[in-house]
Amino acid sequence: MNLRPKVNYQQLEADNNYYFFNPKSAPDFQPDYFSSNYWQQRNAIIGSAQGRGTTWFISYEEQSWVLKHYYRGGLVGKVLKDGYLYTGLNQARSVAEFTLLNKLTTLNLPVPKPIACSVIRKGFYYQADLITSKIENAKDLVGILENQSIDKRLWREVGKTIQQFHHHGVYHHDLNIHNILIDSEEKVWIIDFDRGEIRKPAQQWQQANMARLKRSFLKEQKRLNNFNWQQSEFESLLLGYQLTR
């Protein structure tokens, strides 16, 4: 798979830094779009979320965007934090995710629309950012299950949606319940495709994806006092997954 973006984008290079953007979504694009300070000065920050770093929600004209900076995890992340060894533009994390999202939108899969990405060179290393559309009126499964249970039909819809991705060979590196969203119309979305890729459909990696997802349910069940989920409901999810094969 050639990771260089192919559709609905333009490229800008400045001072050995690289930017890709969708001119229809960001016709007046500028590199400052990747700075949270830029948006704060314009009172355009409409929210944020905490993970390894802060993810910013931005209002741009009549659109809502999500701005994230790539941070490393594990022991390496304690040293480099947000620096990645530069081995070429095609291998940059932001370019790869931007490109994959472009591909998935052409397949009409329920993912955020890619808006722009950056690769900022720092000697042998680089830093990266990504802007996508925000899924409106949606919550992740953790946020939903902290407040209510969901019925079997919706569980089957979650499984059906995952199978649609697997049918197209879409490998999600970290499929967990934080990355599965349901909007107010009960449409299921999947987000965060960092280190995702298109693979040849194979039972082994698909089963590993589903096992990882189940572990995330069990983890949150232990962590949260009020978590409206039982292991039997995962069977309803699997039924939806299997019925769409």
C-alpha positions as CSV (number, residue, x, y, z in Angstrom):
1,M,0.0,0.0,0.0
2,N,1.4,3.4,-1.0
3,L,0.8,5.6,2.0
4,R,1.1,8.9,0.1
5,P,-2.3,10.6,0.1
6,K,-4.0,10.3,-3.3
7,V,-7.4,11.9,-3.2
8,N,-8.9,15.2,-2.1
9,Y,-5.7,16.8,-0.8
10,Q,-3.1,19.4,-1.5
11,Q,0.5,19.4,-0.3
12,L,2.5,22.3,1.1
13,E,6.2,22.2,2.0
14,A,7.9,24.9,4.1
15,D,11.3,24.8,5.8
16,N,11.5,21.0,5.3
17,N,8.2,20.5,7.0
18,Y,5.3,18.9,5.2
19,Y,1.5,19.5,5.2
20,F,-1.4,17.8,3.5
21,F,-4.9,19.2,3.5
22,N,-8.3,18.9,2.0
23,P,-8.9,22.2,0.1
24,K,-12.7,21.7,0.2
25,S,-12.8,21.5,4.0
26,A,-9.9,23.9,4.6
27,P,-9.7,26.3,1.6
28,D,-7.7,28.9,3.6
29,F,-5.3,26.3,5.1
30,Q,-2.2,27.5,6.9
31,P,0.3,25.7,9.1
32,D,-0.9,27.6,12.2
33,Y,-4.0,25.4,12.1
34,F,-2.0,22.8,14.0
35,S,-1.4,25.2,17.0
36,S,-4.0,25.2,19.8
37,N,-2.9,28.7,20.7
38,Y,-3.9,29.9,17.2
39,W,-7.5,28.6,17.8
40,Q,-7.6,29.8,21.4
41,Q,-6.7,33.4,20.3
42,R,-9.7,33.2,18.0
43,N,-12.1,31.8,20.6
44,A,-12.6,28.7,18.4
45,I,-11.9,26.0,21.0
46,I,-15.2,24.3,21.8
47,G,-13.8,21.5,24.0
48,S,-11.0,19.1,24.8
49,A,-10.3,15.6,25.8
50,Q,-7.3,14.2,27.8
51,G,-5.3,11.1,26.7
52,R,-1.6,11.0,26.4
53,G,-2.0,14.7,25.5
54,T,-4.8,17.1,25.0
55,T,-7.1,16.6,22.0
56,W,-8.8,19.9,21.0
57,F,-12.2,20.3,19.5
58,I,-12.4,23.3,17.2
59,S,-15.1,25.3,15.5
60,Y,-14.1,26.4,12.0
61,E,-16.8,28.3,10.1
62,E,-19.6,25.8,10.0
63,Q,-17.5,22.8,10.7
64,S,-16.3,21.1,13.9
65,W,-12.8,19.6,13.9
66,V,-10.6,17.5,16.1
67,L,-6.9,18.4,16.5
68,K,-4.6,15.8,17.9
69,H,-0.8,15.8,18.4
70,Y,0.9,12.4,18.3
71,Y,2.5,11.3,21.5
72,R,4.6,8.1,22.2
73,G,3.5,5.6,24.9
74,G,5.5,3.3,27.1
75,L,9.1,3.8,28.3
76,V,10.2,5.4,25.1
77,G,7.5,8.0,25.5
78,K,9.1,9.2,28.8
79,V,12.2,10.1,26.9
80,L,11.1,11.2,23.4
81,K,7.5,12.1,24.3
82,D,6.4,13.2,20.8
83,G,9.5,12.5,18.7
84,Y,9.5,9.8,16.0
85,L,12.5,8.6,14.0
86,Y,12.1,10.0,10.5
87,T,12.4,7.3,7.8
88,G,10.6,9.0,5.0
89,L,7.3,10.9,4.5
90,N,5.4,7.8,3.6
91,Q,6.1,6.2,7.0
92,A,5.2,9.3,9.1
93,R,2.3,8.4,11.5
94,S,0.2,11.4,10.6
95,V,0.5,10.9,6.8
96,A,-0.3,7.2,7.2
97,E,-3.5,7.9,9.2
98,F,-4.6,10.8,7.0
99,T,-4.1,8.5,3.9
100,L,-6.0,5.6,5.5
101,L,-8.9,7.8,6.5
102,N,-9.0,9.1,2.9
103,K,-9.3,5.5,1.7
104,L,-11.9,4.6,4.2
105,T,-14.1,7.6,3.3
106,T,-14.0,6.5,-0.4
107,L,-15.3,3.1,0.8
108,N,-18.1,4.9,2.7
109,L,-17.1,3.5,6.0
110,P,-18.1,5.4,9.1
111,V,-14.9,7.3,10.1
112,P,-14.1,11.0,10.6
113,K,-13.2,12.9,7.5
114,P,-9.5,13.7,7.2
115,I,-8.9,17.5,7.1
116,A,-5.2,18.0,7.3
117,C,-1.9,16.5,8.7
118,S,1.6,17.7,9.4
119,V,5.1,16.3,9.6
120,I,7.5,18.7,11.4
121,R,11.1,17.8,10.9
122,K,13.4,17.9,14.0
123,G,16.8,16.6,12.8
124,F,16.6,12.8,12.6
125,Y,13.1,12.9,14.2
126,Y,9.8,14.4,13.4
127,Q,6.6,15.6,15.3
128,A,3.1,15.0,13.8
129,D,-0.4,16.4,14.0
130,L,-3.7,15.4,12.5
131,I,-7.0,17.3,12.0
132,T,-10.2,15.4,11.3
133,S,-13.9,16.2,11.3
134,K,-15.7,15.8,14.7
135,I,-18.4,13.2,14.8
136,E,-21.4,15.3,15.9
137,N,-23.7,14.4,18.8
138,A,-21.7,11.2,19.5
139,K,-20.3,9.5,22.6
140,D,-17.9,6.7,22.9
141,L,-19.1,3.4,24.4
142,V,-17.5,4.1,27.7
143,G,-19.4,7.4,28.1
144,I,-22.6,5.7,27.1
145,L,-22.3,2.6,29.3
146,E,-21.4,4.7,32.4
147,N,-24.9,6.1,32.2
148,Q,-27.1,3.5,30.5
149,S,-27.3,0.1,29.0
150,I,-27.9,-0.4,25.3
151,D,-30.2,-3.0,23.7
152,K,-29.3,-6.1,21.8
153,R,-30.2,-4.6,18.4
154,L,-27.6,-1.8,18.9
155,W,-25.0,-4.3,20.1
156,R,-25.6,-6.2,16.9
157,E,-25.1,-2.9,15.0
158,V,-21.8,-2.4,16.6
159,G,-20.7,-5.9,15.6
160,K,-22.0,-5.4,12.1
161,T,-20.0,-2.1,11.7
162,I,-16.8,-3.8,12.8
163,Q,-17.4,-6.6,10.3
164,Q,-17.8,-4.0,7.5
165,F,-14.2,-2.8,8.3
166,H,-12.8,-6.3,8.5
167,H,-14.5,-7.2,5.2
168,H,-12.4,-4.5,3.5
169,G,-9.3,-5.6,5.3
170,V,-9.1,-2.7,7.7
171,Y,-6.8,-3.4,10.6
172,H,-7.4,-1.2,13.6
173,H,-4.3,-1.3,15.8
174,D,-6.1,-0.4,19.0
175,L,-9.8,-1.4,18.7
176,N,-11.3,-0.6,22.1
177,I,-14.5,0.9,23.5
178,H,-13.0,4.4,23.6
179,N,-12.6,4.3,19.8
180,I,-16.2,3.2,19.0
181,L,-18.8,6.0,19.0
182,I,-22.5,6.0,18.7
183,D,-24.3,9.2,17.6
184,S,-27.8,10.5,18.4
185,E,-29.2,8.7,15.4
186,E,-27.6,5.4,16.7
187,K,-25.1,5.3,13.9
188,V,-21.9,3.5,14.9
189,W,-18.5,5.1,14.1
190,I,-14.9,4.0,14.6
191,I,-12.1,6.5,15.2
192,D,-8.3,6.7,15.9
193,F,-6.6,4.7,13.1
194,D,-3.0,5.5,14.2
195,R,-0.9,2.5,13.0
196,G,-3.9,1.1,11.2
197,E,-3.6,-0.3,7.7
198,I,-5.2,-2.3,4.9
199,R,-4.4,-6.0,5.2
200,K,-5.6,-9.1,3.4
201,P,-8.6,-10.3,5.4
202,A,-7.5,-13.1,7.6
203,Q,-9.1,-14.8,10.6
204,Q,-6.1,-14.6,12.8
205,W,-5.7,-10.8,13.0
206,Q,-9.5,-10.2,12.9
207,Q,-9.9,-12.5,15.9
208,A,-7.1,-10.7,17.7
209,N,-8.9,-7.4,17.0
210,M,-12.1,-8.8,18.6
211,A,-10.2,-10.2,21.6
212,R,-8.6,-6.8,22.2
213,L,-12.0,-5.2,22.1
214,K,-13.4,-7.7,24.6
215,R,-10.4,-7.0,27.0
216,S,-11.3,-3.3,26.9
217,F,-14.8,-4.0,28.1
218,L,-13.5,-6.2,30.9
219,K,-10.9,-3.5,31.9
220,E,-13.6,-0.8,32.1
221,Q,-15.9,-3.1,34.0
222,K,-13.2,-3.5,36.7
223,R,-12.3,0.2,36.7
224,L,-15.7,1.8,36.9
225,N,-18.3,1.4,39.7
226,N,-21.2,2.0,37.3
227,F,-20.7,0.3,34.0
228,N,-23.8,-1.1,32.3
229,W,-22.3,-4.1,30.6
230,Q,-22.4,-7.8,31.0
231,Q,-20.2,-10.4,29.1
232,S,-23.4,-11.9,27.6
233,E,-23.8,-8.6,25.7
234,F,-20.6,-9.2,23.9
235,E,-22.3,-12.3,22.4
236,S,-24.9,-10.0,20.9
237,L,-22.1,-7.9,19.4
238,L,-20.5,-11.1,18.0
239,L,-23.8,-12.2,16.5
240,G,-24.0,-8.9,14.5
241,Y,-20.4,-9.4,13.4
242,Q,-21.1,-13.0,12.3
243,L,-24.4,-12.3,10.5
244,T,-22.8,-9.8,8.2
245,R,-20.1,-12.2,6.9
